[in-house]
């Protein structure tokens, strides 16, 4: 069966509104190719020949609706991405005081594991709650198994301390050791719809707000702030800022803020 993911302007508008209402992600012309590719993949899986047929299934099948959103929100990341934030955080923390961290939009888990390894190196007592909207990404994160290419920026002297090399069928991959995974708990969370589950000393919410418009970024910040302790730190992506957003935070270094 040959499926065609050609999207009419009307269909694009409908799908864009649907994605925006559920995730806050803005689908414009620049992301049309991504939408078409992810849509084609789901159409092949569900054996739908036209976008119209697939959209009818989205209306009737909640499971497929979740799979579709999952496909749209899946993003690539790697270990030690934008690590200056973690280096700055470690320089500010007191090793004698336990720290609770929330990694929102954690994707496949590289961010929380990278932070956890560095905190272990520093002798910190900590816990990390890592969340994402994608069930696929969370399932991958929980395994702690990654292609070794994603560790290119991970300090080589620490690799054997925190990772096990894959053998046999797993050759070419690595697995995060249990002593690191022990500190990280994963859960599903929608940044624009769910209530924060706890109060944290530090929140990382990086490289996700670039997909949101100003109104949605404001909504996300309004949800995150009550979950951040006074004196706590909020980190957004280096290509992001809180410009145009109402908030009481004080900028510390680029894309890093502290709550009074």
C-alpha positions, 0 to 999 in steps of 0.5 A: 500500500502506498500512502500519500502524506500530501497535506492540503492547507485546510488539513495543515490548519486542522493538524496545526491547531490540534498539535498546538492545543495539546502540546503548545508546539507551533507548526509553521511552514518551516516545520511542514517537512517534519510534520509530513515525514512524521505523518507519513510514518504513522500512516504507513503503520496504520495502513492509511492511504490518505491524510483524510483517512488518517485524520478520521482515525485520529478523531476516533482512536485515542491510542493513535492520537497519543502515538501521533503526538508522540511522533511530533514531539520526539527530538534528538539530544546528546550528553553534556549538551550546553553543559555550562549550565551544569558547571555553573550550577555546581559552582553555586551549590553547597555539597552539604545540602541535598538538592532536588532537580526537575529536568522538564522536557528531558527527551530520551534522558541524556540531560538528567544522566549527564547532570547526575554523573557530574553531581556524583563526581562532586559528592552531592546528595541529590535526586532528579525527576525527569519528565517528557510528554513522549512515551517513546522517549521516556521508555528509551530513557528508562532503559539507560541504553544509548548509542555511543556516538551520543557520548562524544562530549562526555569526558572520557576519563569518566566513561567507564565510571558511569557507563557499561559498554554493550557486548554482543548484540549491544556492541556500539551502545552503552548503558548508564550504570545503576548507581547513576540511574538510582538517582533519576526518576522518570514520569510523563508531564505536559508542560501546558496542561499538568500541575507540577508534582513537587517543589524543586531547588533547580528546574531545567526546561531547555530547548523546548520553548523554542517551539512555543509562541509567546503566549505558551511560553508565558503559560509554561513559566507560570506553571514552573515558577510555583514549583521552584523554591525561593533561591532556586535556579531555572535554566532554559536553552542557550538559544532561548530567553525569557524576553517578553515573559513576565516573571520575577526571576533574576538573570545570572548567566545567559539563559540561567535565572534565580528566584528571589 
